[in-house]
Amino acid sequence: MHSKYGFTIKTGDLVWQQRDPGGICLVLNVFTTSVSFPELEQDYCWDDDDYPILRVLHPNEGVIEDPSYYYTTIERAFCYED
């Protein structure tokens, strides 16, 4: 769970991916510190600013890990859309 951006994302939440290809994702896990890094499947070197990292299930990309700043709540995604 984290609230770095003024909202909370936790395991089991549906979130909106704000980068291409976009879409609704299911949060499978939230990694809050680099101590969790060995569990990540992708071979990336995450910076401290990237955490928390989300492991999500995306309908097209499958299971991926991404910095949480690429995601927002479903409510925020559709509330602020023009």
N, C-alpha and C positions, 0 to 999 in steps of 0.2 A: 504494500500500500504506500502511496506517496501523495504529497500535496504541494510539490515544488512550484506548480503553476497556478495555484489557487483552486484546484479541484483535486479530488482523490481518485486514483485508479488502483484497483486491487484485482487479484486473481479472480477470474470468473466474470469480470465486467465485459460488456461490449463497448468498443471504442471505435472512433473514426480515424483512419489513417489519412493524415494531411499532406502526404507526399504521393507522387505517382507510384503505383497505379490508383491509390486511394481505395476507399471502401471500408466496410464494417469488419472489424476483427474481434476475435475472442482472446482476452488476456489469459495466458496459460501460467505465467509466472512473472514476478517483479524482482529484479536484481538491484539492490540498493547500493551495494559497494563492490569494489573490485575484488574483494575476497571471494565473491561468487563466480568470478571469471572462469575458473576451470570447468564449470558446468555449462558454459555457453557452447553451442554447437558450431557457430561460425568463427572463423579465425580472424578476428578483428582485434586491434589494440584500442580499447575504449579510453578516452580521456576522462578525467574526473568530472568535467562539465557534461558529459554524456549520460551520466547516471541520474536517475535510475534507468536501467535497460529493461525493456519489456520483451518477453517472449510471447509472441502472438500467433494465432492461427488465422491466416489470410485466405480468402476464397481462391485466389489465383497463385499466390506465392507460397502457400503452404505454411509450415512452421518456420518462423524467422525471429531473429533478435534485432531490435532497433532501439535507438535512444528514445526516451519517452517524449521528447519535444516534438516528435513527428505525430503524436497522437493527442486527441482531445475526446471529451465525452460526446456521446451522440447528441445530447441536448444542446451543447455548445456549438456543435458542427452545424446543426440545422437552424439554431436560433440566430446565428451571426451571418448566415449565408444571404447574399443579395438576390 
